[in-house]
Amino acid sequence: MLQSLTFRLATKDDLVAIVRMLSDDTLGSSREKSDEVISDNYVAAFARIEQDPNQELTVAEMNGDMVATFQLTFIQYLTYQGGMRAQMEAVRTNSAYRGQGIGTKVFAYAVNRAREKGCHLLQLTSDKRRPDAIRFYESLGFTATHEGMKLKLD
């Protein structure tokens, strides 16, 4: 049975656990470095996120354990009559807690935060090599309405 989740903004003390979650799959393990000592790059990125009022790096806890994390970016733009959208990234559930309905609750929270901030849209991207994640997002009502493109700069 899924216990109650609590959500809060991440603190610098959460970085080790967050990076560990981000690296806990095939794709993440090839990109992240989840050592006990966090690199200066992660610390600097966290400081920029924490100082930006349009960024929310969030963690979900259950019984004192960090069970999930995600980042919301609130984007103001001119289209949609000066609308606002939320971009959701770095969505992870701790592997020890997957399959318990936590992801559904995380997305319900994120949808509510986006609405509270006045967003008319919540969007996310998912690597095509994550078919299970894509199926999960579709089960929540997300649809693939656009073809995303990226230009790797490094």
Disulfide bonds with the S-S distance in Angstrom:
none
